[in-house]
Amino acid sequence: MKKAKQVLAIVGIILLVALYVSTLIFAIFDNPKTFTLLGASVAATIVIPVMLWVMGVFLRIAKKDDNEK
């Protein structure tokens, strides 16, 4: 379970860093959809950590179920 949490944390870090870098790149290039992409970036900044937290909770629940058998 510890390895799974570490993998989820690393995946989350990579996704968030890629998200911030892509937002910066989109802001540098004058694209007409910059505000749409910024909104998507803000939404993903909230959604990605929540999804990773939910996966961690499911892993914890699955481990409890395995111990009960």
Long-range contacts (C-beta under 8 A, 24 or more apart in sequence): 1-59, 1-60, 1-63, 4-59, 5-56, 5-59, 8-52, 8-55, 8-56, 8-59, 9-52, 11-52, 12-48, 12-49, 12-52, 15-44, 15-48, 16-45, 16-48, 16-49, 19-44, 19-45, 19-48
